[in-house]
Amino acid sequence: MRFFITFSYDGSKYNGYQKQPRVKTIQGELERALKQINGGKSVSVSASGRTDAGVHAYNQSAHFDLETSISCTKLKQALNSLIPDDIYVKNVYEANENFHARFDVKAKEYIYKINMGNYNPIEKDYVFQYNKKLDIPEMERALKYLEGTHDFRSFVKIDEEKDDYTRTIVQTSLIRDIKSVNQITISILGTGFMRYMVRNIVGMLIEIGEGKYKSEDIITILELKDRTKAGICAPACGLYLKDVYY
């Protein structure tokens, strides 16, 4: 039986989503729990995509196959009783055997949180403590230049080798927190993302907000297709996978 799950996690104490030897990962914890549920037989979990060390998720999704007969309700209860409490399975559904949590994705939304106010040690693992003012209108203008279909080679991991760097950004926004005008949230909805792409985009936006670049410079940087010409890579702590769409 194939199952589809949605789940959230606090990534601050994990070495990313993807399973790796001798380190704690989200996938590793899920597969450890599922092995117990599946009568001691190993289970491979396929997610919508991986997140890096320190990155969080509100709504990650994945599929897996079990040999054990179990209802969705009991599977959710069993999983949440076995995984650490900084991971939570929100929904469990039966899935078609042809469904794939990664290859069937239509779009994803990432958000990035920045604190421009005083340093907050309580939020240091969840909001980037930039702690200085930024030019918000200029950053908003820059975001709009990213919308559409572009070659994003300037915004991927520097040694990332891909056959195709073209991705489509469907919608972007920059929102001020209602309770604190010093906290902003950058939202990017796209059909696909490459490793470090969102963090590199945010790093570029921060440098635009600092006045090191103008908003329209982002057009030239896209055309250069050169990671070394773009801005910094923003820290992982402020990044969240918000939603996955099928």
Steps between C-alpha positions, in 0.01 A plus 500: 500500500630845405446785745532876461578716803534869575721599793673792664835524675739722687822451305732675746634179654521298179762461232235561234217285369695242299621186675876489560720260695580580865305828514144587603265575209125532449485216248706279729258551791196429283650183353608378844142534627346346189729198523348422840147544365585282196594198708874566495521533121674811366287775344624759250338845535491723191435868578402790276862610527776536753566791733846592627629497856316753715211551256143453630174382345137586565368259238748249359357196323617148423388154392604147597380140465413271791446126504312524829124553484414811703242778483602861434382604847704233677803565280496869592473414870778241479736729310454793738558273799833379357659809343662785699267779613662755268346309206123463466298304246192711425312286247513144366322389182489189287662574161489355152795269435611728215506813716844648571548772762790659312426452131132596525564838663348794309636784718659583835494803723794597718505782753794673664479694828729794586515703822615860444449596866695415814673164521263234632683197645174304535436520124859462382436153352174603331541857374817644343627757751613764254430775758529798265257695285456408135354690204176303475351672190820438304499134604136469391585640158787254465272208587266588214788477250541134603146406404466306177723239335876560527834321504586509873861386468614810692298386802591134548770326702828598335599142409146388406506322164164493323387430145244777533508802733172643374222537756175695520418730790121535507456756777704692758416722794659677795287529812554696820400319818181651648631475857852617422577735211866403537436143381446434130410183313603443140281254309600330174262266316650308209471187290837374620810598695865400502729462799567831682292684238263670746775579751716651225209708373435626853869580544486709183185676623673584828790661313248696294331604824839616629546722196791301353294432187195652335187294449545490121852356540335165560412490128868526404600241759247253357642561151860443615420142613791517744460423872806711589325814370201467734470575872556306819326176599252576778520275810286187512320592824255743334386262224176297508335271248147637533293297254524238227238494225393201287 
